[in-house]
Amino acid sequence: MTKLARILLNFLATIFFVSNKELFIRKNGLKLLKFVLLIYSYTPFKKNNIFFKIARSDKFEQYSDLYNLISVLISQDKKLNILEIGIGGHDKEFSGGNSILALKYMYKNSKIIGLDFENKKFLEDSRIKIFQGDQSKIDDLNNIVKQYDNFDIIIDDGSHFVNHQFASFEFLFKYLNDGGLYIIEDIQGSYVKSMNGDPELAYEKNLVTFFSHYTHCTNSRFIIKKLEKKFEKYSNFNKLFFVENAILIQKNSKNISKKYPEDELYLSLEEMNTKKKRIKDVSGVIKQNINNR
Ligand SMILES: C[S@@+](CC[C@H](N)C(=O)[O-])C[C@H]1O[C@@H](n2cnc3c(N)ncnc32)[C@H](O)[C@@H]1O
């Protein structure tokens, strides 16, 4: 909440003799925020990061580029299911929900589903559904997928413990729709022992090392049979972005490109030229239709 809004609400609470001023300020601050976000959502040149700025989510400082990028990767006007782990405010009553609200007005036709360790039910409305639970507990995640079994965007901004981030990803990725996005924020824990990460970058404790292993999956149509097993678990990765302190994964869309013929991968340039009926020289120039010459 901005200083000005707080001063205004404080003034109103005083003149109306409100007994719990702080609660009054938080509840009405939320209403005010929704109103401002709604107005902004009708402006013609709106940008995702500005929704986060208005909502005072720290995604504005850290991830402006990342969230502006996702507006290119997935349509904002469709009816989507968006799940965010970590609502904010920790155990403070009527606190948090900044990014959930920003997402609600950014994706006007979508359902926003939130999960937090603490009770954040105060945020619920016709398009926001809140679950209380632990992102590292499969039972709690199951509770969500019993009601919402497919998502278009999943954002992990919860505990930031690496084992939790792994547990949520391993369980939830299969519920991500084709073309859907999975974002893991605050991956700094991957480098820190106290967050169950590993400064020496071990595969099972460091998200960057883990996901780097699957970068070839974005080109899975070129992977030869012999190596398929190695990558099969996440052969449906379509895009993988590593940015400072976050990872974004996009799942393949329905129209997956056809497998590249394996025998062609081993042809020499001369053999390939014969097969393709063209001449490509070593400089890269292609002389086409050699049969017509
Ligand atoms: C960084 S805040 C989320 C901020 C919010 N996404 C935003 O951008 O405004 C992290 C939240 O994760 C919650 N959290 C911590 N551990 C969790 C866990 N194991 N499972 C689910 N939520 C957890 C905390 O209660 C806290 O509210």
The ligand as a Tripos MOL2 file, in Angstrom:
@<TRIPOS>MOLECULE
LIG
   27    29     1     0     0
SMALL
NO_CHARGES

@<TRIPOS>ATOM
      1 C1          7.9660  -14.5020   -0.9840 C.3       1 LIG1
      2 S1          6.3760  -14.7290   -0.2910 S.3       1 LIG1
      3 C2          5.3720  -14.7310   -1.7140 C.3       1 LIG1
      4 C3          5.2690  -13.3870   -2.3570 C.3       1 LIG1
      5 C4          4.2090  -13.2390   -3.4350 C.3       1 LIG1
      6 N1          4.2340  -14.3130   -4.3910 N.3       1 LIG1
      7 C5          4.3860  -11.9240   -4.1630 C.2       1 LIG1
      8 O1          5.0680  -11.8620   -5.2150 O.co2     1 LIG1
      9 O2          3.8340  -10.9270   -3.6940 O.co2     1 LIG1
     10 C6          6.4690  -16.3800    0.2000 C.3       1 LIG1
     11 C7          5.1970  -16.9980    0.8040 C.3       1 LIG1
     12 O3          5.3830  -18.4150    0.7770 O.3       1 LIG1
     13 C8          4.7680  -18.9940    1.8960 C.3       1 LIG1
     14 N2          5.4120  -20.2950    2.1750 N.ar      1 LIG1
     15 C9          6.5560  -20.5240    2.8770 C.ar      1 LIG1
     16 N3          6.8030  -21.8390    2.9400 N.ar      1 LIG1
     17 C10         5.8140  -22.4540    2.2380 C.ar      1 LIG1
     18 C11         5.5210  -23.8150    1.9520 C.ar      1 LIG1
     19 N4          6.3230  -24.8020    2.3700 N.pl3     1 LIG1
     20 N5          4.4200  -24.0850    1.2260 N.ar      1 LIG1
     21 C12         3.6040  -23.0940    0.7930 C.ar      1 LIG1
     22 N6          3.8410  -21.7810    1.0380 N.ar      1 LIG1
     23 C13         4.9260  -21.4700    1.7550 C.ar      1 LIG1
     24 C14         4.9330  -17.9690    3.0080 C.3       1 LIG1
     25 O4          3.9110  -18.1030    3.9660 O.3       1 LIG1
     26 C15         4.8860  -16.6550    2.2450 C.3       1 LIG1
     27 O5          3.6040  -16.0620    2.3650 O.3       1 LIG1
@<TRIPOS>BOND
     1     1     2 1
     2     2     3 1
     3     2    10 1
     4     3     4 1
     5     4     5 1
     6     5     6 1
     7     5     7 1
     8     7     8 2
     9     7     9 1
    10    10    11 1
    11    11    12 1
    12    11    26 1
    13    12    13 1
    14    13    14 1
    15    13    24 1
    16    14    15 ar
    17    14    23 ar
    18    15    16 ar
    19    16    17 ar
    20    17    18 ar
    21    17    23 ar
    22    18    19 1
    23    18    20 ar
    24    20    21 ar
    25    21    22 ar
    26    22    23 ar
    27    24    25 1
    28    24    26 1
    29    26    27 1
@<TRIPOS>SUBSTRUCTURE
     1 LIG1         1 GROUP 0 **** ****
